[in-house]
Amino acid sequence: MLSINAYLILSAILFAIGTIGVLTRRNAIVIFMCVEMMLNAVNLTFIAFSKYLGNLDGQIFVFFVMTVAAAEAAVGLALMIAFFKNRESIDVEDMNLLKW
């Protein structure tokens, strides 16, 4: 049985990889995948603390985070498809053309 520290260290590593990916990548799909990785790291933390404390509150929050992540992925991918149809690129640098 692993201790809570192992889960929290793994969660911190996943969150750091996701953060570095969001800050350094230019491809919008990779950025969305890194955001999803960060959300999964938070879910892992919620589950670890839920098991450690012996209540189900963290697991309930995981369902809310998963719902928000699914909605974010659907809306984000729809925006990327619409942008790709207009500009034939999903480079983040090109997306500043959407500003007013």
MOUR-V264370 format. One record per run of one state. SS is the DSSP state (H for helix, E for strand, L for the rest). FROM is the first residue (numbers start at 0). TO is the last residue. If there is no record, write none. Layout:
# MOUR-V264370
SS,FROM,TO
SS,FROM,TO
This chain:
# MOUR-V264370
L,0,2
H,3,23
L,24,25
E,26,26
H,27,52
L,53,55
H,56,86
L,87,89
E,90,90
H,91,97
L,98,99
